[in-house]
Amino acid sequence: MICPKCKNREAKGNTGLCDPCRLKKWRRDNPKKVKDYHKKNSKKRNGQSMKWREDHPKYVSEYNEQYYKENKEDIKDYQRKYQNKYQNGVGNEKLKIRQGAYQNMRKKIITDRKCCELCNGDKFLEIHHKNYESNDMDNLVLLCRLCHRKLHADKRKTKKHTPRINKASQVKT
């Protein structure tokens, strides 16, 4: 018997649906159980997805490029909101430090170092401040977007430097 929903898989059990359609229906009918499951297993799932991203950098970079193309305006709006927030008092010093002569220094660092200082990737390069007190060359590390996100995720989890962060701070400049 063929599944009446998707019309391309064999239906099983008393519902008359294939496994993927039955799962979709169950999730739709039990949103609280789905939410509880996701809450309970979020750390495990985040670890699995982080590992998948590490194992498939080509797909991640293709996805990032596509995402940026499709959401360019939303990203720019977010950046504007971020700038307005920091220009209007809260964290104003942090923004000034980042903006000062930072853009010229950023170009110089990218042309000098050319790749992520942790994984040697050469796409979506970003500058990481070891601390936000200065823009000295010794205080800046060149990272790809994925390594930069991992580094800040670790920092948020532990609220202190982790070995990965120490590795980034000890990268020779």
N, C-alpha and C positions, 0 to 999 in steps of 0.2 A: 504494500500500500504506500502511495506517495503522500508526502506531507502537503496538506491543503494550503498552508501559509506560503512556504517558499517554492513549492512544486518541483523541487529538484533533489530531495533527500527521502530516504525511506522512513516512514513514520513508525514509531514504536510505542508500546504500552497502551494504556486505556485512554489516553488523551487524543490519540490519533495524530500527534505531532512528532517531528524529528527532534533530536536532542537540543540543537541550538534554538529552535522555535519554542520548545517547552521551557527552556531556561529563560528566554526573554519574557515569556508569559509569566513565569513564576516571579521574576524580578519585578515586573510591572504590578503584580498582585500583592507582593510582600515588600513594600519599600522600607518599612521599619527594620525588618530582618536584614535586608541588604545593607542599610546604613549601619546597623550594629556590627555586621560582619566586617565592613570596611574600616570602622573605627578600631575594632579588635585587631585587625591584621595589617594596619597601615604601615608599621615599621617593616614588617616582612616584605610587603609589596614594594615599598620604597627602595629597600635594599635590592630586590630583584630587578626593578627597573633601572636602578643605578648601574648594576652589573651589566645589564643588557646594553645600556648606553656605552659603557666602557668597551664591551666586546664588539659593538657595531658602530664605530665612529663615522663611517661613510654614510649610513642611513641617518644618523643624528645630524650631521652637517647638511645633508640634503633637506631634511625636515626643517631645520632652522632657517635655511635659505627660503624655502617655500613659505614658512610661517611668517617670516619678515615681509615677504612680498605681499602676502594676503592681509597682513595686519599693520602695515606701515603707519597708517593714520592713527590707529589706536595707540601704537607705541610712542608716536610723537606727542599725542595728547598726554600720555602718562609722563613723559619726560618734562613737558611743560608744567604739569601739576607739581612734579618733584621740585623743579626749579623755583616755582612760585612759593612752595612751602618753605624752602630753605632761604630764599631771598627775603621773606617776610619775618625774619627773626629766628625761628626754631632752627638750630644747627647752622646758622649763617656762616660761622667760621669754617665749618667743614666744607661748605660749598666754595668759599673763597679759596681755600687751600687747593681744592680740586681744580679750580678754573684758572687761577693766576697765570703763570707761564706754562701751565700744564699741557696745553695743546701742542705747543712747539716741542716740549720735552717728550711727549708721547710719540710724535712722529719720529724724533731722533732715536728713541729707544726701539721702536718697531723696525726702523731701517738698520740699526746696529745689530740688534739681537735676532731678528727675523723669525723666531719661532717660540712656542710655549716652553718655558724653562722647566716644566715638569714632564710633559709628554712629547715634546718636540713637534706638536701640531702647528700648522701654519695658517689656519683659518680662524676667523672671529677672535682676533687677538685683543686683549684688554690689559690695562695696567692695574696692578694690585698694589696698594700702599701697605707696607708692613705695619705702619702706624700712620695716623692722619695728621701728624704734627709737622711734617715737612714734605717737600717735593724733591728732596735730594735724590740723585741717581741711585745711591746706595739703599734708599728707602723704597724703591720701586721695583716690582717684579713683573715681567711680561708673561701672561698666562692666556691660554685659550679660554673661551667662554665656559666650557665644561669643567675644566680644572678650577677656574675662578669660582664657579658656583659650588663645587664640592668643598672648596676651601672655606667659603662663607657658611655653608651648611654645617660643616664640622664645628665651626666656631660657634654657631648658634646652639648646637646640641650640647656642647660641653662648657660654653661660656669661658673657655680658656684655650690656649694654644694646644693643638693636638700634634702628633708627630708629622702629619701631612702638612700642617701649617708651618711647623718648624722647618720642614724640608723646603718649603717655598721661601721662607725667610733666609735660609742659608744658601740659596742659589747664588752662585758667583756672578757678579755683575761686571 
